[in-house]
Amino acid sequence: MPSEQSPAERREVTVRRAPKYVPFLILGALVGVAAAAVAAYAVPANPSFDAGAVFGFFMVWFAGGGAILGAILALILDRRSIKRQQRAVVEAVPDSEPDTDAQP
């Protein structure tokens, strides 16, 4: 029996490189923590506050600000990737032979 092959289905798709947001948020928060450490330990200490407490306070604010800046950067890069998107034509290729191997 000859096998009848149907014509391959063709579709037009959009191809672009979009950034992943989570790495930008994490990197922004880590940069914020590093900036908080510099702000807390590089300046002369105030005798009424412990340096660890100052670092903890700055860490909350700077990490949050860094995550927000990372998200903004990811959004900007995402908008740029929309402008650089390309169209491509893809077609489905059916399997030439069905898999009949039984995996033990």
Contacts in CASP RR format, 6 or more apart in sequence:
PFRMAT RR
TARGET T0000
AUTHOR 0000-0000-0000
METHOD contacts of the structure
MODEL  1
MPSEQSPAERREVTVRRAPKYVPFLILGALVGVAAAAVAAYAVPANPSFD
AGAVFGFFMVWFAGGGAILGAILALILDRRSIKRQQRAVVEAVPDSEPDT
DAQP
5 94 0 8 1.000
6 94 0 8 1.000
8 91 0 8 1.000
8 92 0 8 1.000
8 93 0 8 1.000
8 94 0 8 1.000
9 91 0 8 1.000
9 92 0 8 1.000
10 89 0 8 1.000
10 90 0 8 1.000
10 91 0 8 1.000
11 89 0 8 1.000
11 90 0 8 1.000
11 91 0 8 1.000
12 87 0 8 1.000
12 88 0 8 1.000
12 89 0 8 1.000
12 90 0 8 1.000
13 87 0 8 1.000
13 88 0 8 1.000
13 89 0 8 1.000
13 90 0 8 1.000
14 85 0 8 1.000
14 86 0 8 1.000
14 87 0 8 1.000
14 88 0 8 1.000
15 85 0 8 1.000
15 86 0 8 1.000
15 87 0 8 1.000
15 88 0 8 1.000
16 81 0 8 1.000
16 82 0 8 1.000
16 84 0 8 1.000
16 85 0 8 1.000
16 86 0 8 1.000
17 81 0 8 1.000
17 84 0 8 1.000
18 78 0 8 1.000
18 81 0 8 1.000
19 74 0 8 1.000
19 77 0 8 1.000
19 78 0 8 1.000
19 81 0 8 1.000
20 74 0 8 1.000
21 71 0 8 1.000
21 74 0 8 1.000
24 70 0 8 1.000
24 71 0 8 1.000
24 73 0 8 1.000
24 74 0 8 1.000
25 67 0 8 1.000
25 70 0 8 1.000
25 71 0 8 1.000
25 74 0 8 1.000
26 67 0 8 1.000
27 70 0 8 1.000
28 63 0 8 1.000
28 65 0 8 1.000
28 66 0 8 1.000
28 67 0 8 1.000
28 69 0 8 1.000
28 70 0 8 1.000
29 63 0 8 1.000
29 64 0 8 1.000
29 66 0 8 1.000
29 67 0 8 1.000
30 63 0 8 1.000
31 66 0 8 1.000
32 59 0 8 1.000
32 62 0 8 1.000
32 63 0 8 1.000
32 64 0 8 1.000
32 65 0 8 1.000
32 66 0 8 1.000
33 59 0 8 1.000
33 62 0 8 1.000
33 63 0 8 1.000
35 58 0 8 1.000
35 62 0 8 1.000
36 55 0 8 1.000
36 56 0 8 1.000
36 58 0 8 1.000
36 59 0 8 1.000
36 61 0 8 1.000
36 62 0 8 1.000
36 63 0 8 1.000
37 55 0 8 1.000
37 59 0 8 1.000
39 58 0 8 1.000
39 62 0 8 1.000
40 51 0 8 1.000
40 52 0 8 1.000
40 54 0 8 1.000
40 55 0 8 1.000
40 56 0 8 1.000
40 58 0 8 1.000
40 59 0 8 1.000
41 51 0 8 1.000
41 55 0 8 1.000
45 51 0 8 1.000
45 54 0 8 1.000
46 54 0 8 1.000
END
